[in-house]
């Protein structure tokens, strides 16, 4: 494999949840380093030599591990767990997170020096709700992978999974608080229900199939679901004024009850709407 094509990926949130220490996955370990280490095993840093090391959810890394990552990035040197030999590392580092690292620095949960080492070239990927034009492309890509996985498992070939126009419309309208992971989960489930290989509206979860949680039709933006109940008055007025759906749809979009919506609109002297 050409060096430029080599790479390794580690989901740090998954590593922390598992019993296998994150350090051993990243740096590898020597035989006898801990119970179950029956042979030497290279880590992902060695696997990525000459290529790319992708660290997913770096915001989930505990402070103790952040120190080791910083040392690796600054010196380009590391040791396997249980080893004494100093090894060199040569790789391109790419890190991703959904957490606000700057806020975590202020709270003492993320090292400032590590942040500046990994953020030399930041790329902001908008939430899926902000780019509905990408939904169809993602749906086609995910369904192709699902079809390929079914082919391998069933020993068949050429199975195609499609999505009906009415279902695609609902998928485009949904605000996707869980982003692409949620989309993938929805399509995984729907593909199991679609016996003939065609995903229809009735195969989608109720909030999507019924259109109860729709995006604003005008370009007014939307808030993460966890923050929708804490909108400032200015944000509330902006979203409410630009929303062209019914009161039920607006309440669902904001993540609040219709009664709460009515009270706040009354307090802010906003005109009511039907539905």
Secondary structure by P-SEA (a helix, b strand, c coil): cccccccccccaaaaaacccccccccccccccccccccbbbbccccccccbbbbbcccccccaaaaaaaaaaaaccccccccccbbbbbbbbbbbbbccaaaaaaaaccccaaaaaaaacbbbbbccccccccaaaaaaaaaaaaaaaaaaaaacccbbbbbbcaaaaaaaaaccccccaaaaaaaaaaaaaacccccccccccccccccccccccccccccccccccccccaaaaaaaaaaccccaaaaaaaacccaaaaaaaaaaaccccccc
